Amino acid sequence: VLVTAKGHRYKRQFSGAANVAWFGIMPDSPDIGPALRQAIAATDELLFPDGTYTQRTEANLRSNLTLRATP
């Protein structure tokens, strides 16, 4: 179950990385920290699409978390 930044719940089966946009993390967001915390708690693998992201609020990464981005 994934919960969006607006509280919407999605039950999905997927393989691979969860796209951070599912959690409301967008390049134009003034602070991705709160949404990033939710994403970190929800999955073990996150994919960041191309863009420049601003994080002002702390979000602690945890063991076995994989962050992916376009090379």
Helices and strands as residue ranges (DSSP letters): E 2-3, E 9-10, E 18-19, G 20-23, H 33-42, E 45-48, E 66-69
